[in-house]
Amino acid sequence: MEEESAVGVAIKGAIIQSLVVMLAFTLSGCIVASNFYTARTLRPGKIDLGFGADDISLKSTDKSLVIDKPPFIPSVALAYGLPLRLEIGARYWPGILEGTLRDQINPMAFTLFDFGVNFSYAEYFGHYSYIRYGASLSKDISGFEPFVNYTFYHFGANAGTSLSDGIFNGQFTDFIDNNHVLGFGIAIPVQTAKLYPELDYQSFGSGGGIGLWSFGIGLRAPLN
């Protein structure tokens, strides 16, 4: 009986995890994981215009979970360089607006690698808000810049809305407070612009839980 009870608890936990992930997709269409930038920030006064196609490919580590999604999620972005190697930016997906502050820690004269940190706040209108923060590491190799980034997400419900009520109990709270992403990509020069193919792995829950692999492509071009 005890063994059957343990199996039942495990099955129930797996079902709840799957429902949590599917609910997240229902609320947001997808929690976009990409960055489409390296650790290097813009020079003061410089402006970049960006476009993105997120989740061209999206796969769950749980093979029983089938994700119904559009061919890709489009986005448009602007970035502006500030003094002290700071950069501010804004990015818009359908229904979601995100503002970002980035800082390149290393001096521009340091050429071994670039290291930066980032902080973002976003609002998914009518549903929830989130903050995300992390770090990026990249290296300029003859104009090509391979990069890796690691990002933490924290989500919050809007007034009058609770994302952890009902059958999910604490499961959704665990999901929204333990969401992190490891991303890999490369900035490829295309004339004056740069192309950013990026592969991300997004993990949910303190125990690892269900993960998602996603692939997208971004483009950033200078406006001045």
N, C-alpha and C positions, 0 to 999 in steps of 0.2 A: 504493500500500500504506500509506504514511504517513497519507494522508487517511482511508482506511478505518479505520485503527487509532485515529485521533483521534475519528472518529464512534462507533466501538465503545466507547471510553472514556467519551464523553459519555452514550451510552445506558446503559451500566453504572452510571454515577454517578446518573442520573435514577432508575433502578430501585432502587438502594440507598437513595436519599433517600425514595422512596415507601414502601419496606419499613420504614425507620426510623420514619416517621410512623405507619404502621399498627401497628408493634410498640408504640409509645408509647400508642396508643389501646387496644391489647389489654391493656397493663399497668394502665392507669389508668381506662379507660372514656373518659376525656378529661382533658387537663391544663387545669383550669379557670383562665381568665384574668381573671375579673371581680374588682372590688373592692367595689362598692356602697357607697362612701363618698366624701365630698368631702375637701378639705384641712382643714376645720374639725373640731376634736376636741371631745369632750364636756367640759362643766364638771366640776370635781371632785365626786365622789360621784354623778353622774348615771349611769344605766344604760339602755342601749338593747337591745331584743330585735330580732333581724333574721331574715328569711326570704328565700331566694333561689331563683330558677328559672334556672339557667345553661344556656347552649347551646340555647335555644329554636330558634335558627337557627344552623347551623354550615356554613360553606362553605370549601373549599380553593381556593387560587389555581391549583393544578394540576387542571384540569378532568377529567383522566383518573382522578383519585383520588376514588372514591366512599366516603363515610364512613357506615357503618352505626351509628346511635346511637339511644338512647331519645328520647322527645319532649322531655325536659329533664332536667337534673340538679338535684335538690333540695338545699338546704342550710339550716342553722339557725345563728344566731350570737348572741353576747352581747358587749357593749362596755361598759367602765367608765371613767369620767373620773377622772384623777389631777391633782394639782397640777402647775404648770409647763407647762400645756397638753399634758400627756401623756395617752395613752389606751391601755389594754390591751384585748385582745379575743381571742375564740376562735370558730372557725367549723368546722362539721362537715358534710362531704359523706359519702355512703355509703363507709365504709372509710378516709376521710381526715380527720385532725384537724389543724387549723392554729392556731397562736398568733401574735398580732400585737402589736407595740408601735408606736405612732404618735406623732409630735410635730408640733404646729402651730408653725412657726417664728415667724411674725409675732405681735405682741401682739394681744389681742382688740379693742383700741381701734382698730387699723388696719383701715380699711374699704375700701381700694382693691381689695384681693384677699386671698385666704388662700393660704398656701403651707405644705405639710407634707411630712414624710419618713416612711417606714414600713419596718419590718423584720419578716419573718415566718419561722417555722420550722414545717414540717409533716411528718407521718409518714403514708405510705400503707402501712397495716399489712400486713406480710408481703412487701412489694415494695421500696420505696425511701423515702428522705426527701428533702426539698428545703428550701432557703432562698430567699427572694425579698426584694428590697429595691428601693425606688424613691421617687418623689416625686409629689405631687399639687398641682395649681393649680386654684383655684375662685374664684367670685365670687358673693356674695349679691345678687340683684336682686329686691327686694320679696318675699323668701321663697323664690324659685326660685334654685337654685345650679347653673349649668352648671360642669362640671369636666372636666379632662383629667389623665390619669396615665400615667406611664412606669415600667415594672417590669422588672427583670432576675431570671431564675431560675438557680439552680445545683442540680443534682440529684446524689444520691449513692446508691449501692447499699447495701443492708443487708449485714451480715456473711455471707460465704459466697456472695454473689451478685455477679456482674459483668455490667453492662449493656453492656459494650463488647467482649465476647468474640465468637468465632465469625465469621460471614461479614461482620459489620458493621465489624469492626476499629475504626478511629478514627472512623467516621462517627457512631456513637452518642455518643462522647465530644464531638464537635463539636456535636451536637444538644443535649446536656444542659448544655454550658458556654456556649452562645451562644443562649439562648432568651430573647427579650425581647418585651414587650407594650406597645402604645400603645392607650390606652383613652379613650373619649369618652362623656359622659353628662350627665344633669341630675337634680338632686334636686327632686322636685315635692311641695309640701306637700299632704297629704291629712288634714284635721283636725289632730290632734296628731302624726301619723306623716308619713313621707316615702317616696315611691316613687322608685326609682332605675333607670330604663331605661339600659342601658349597651351600647355597641358597642365591641368590642375587635379589634385586629389583632395576631396572634401570629406572630412570625417565628422560623424555626429556622436555625441555622448561621451561620458567620462570613461566608459569601458571600451571605447573603440567604435562599437555599434556598426551601423551600416555606413559604407563609404560610397562616394560617387566620383567617377572619373569623368572629366569634361575637357573638351578641346574647343578652342575658339581662335579667331584671328582678328587682330586690331591693326589700325593704320593711324599714324600720327604724322602730320605735315605742318611745317612752319608757316605762319601767316605774316611774319616780318623778318 
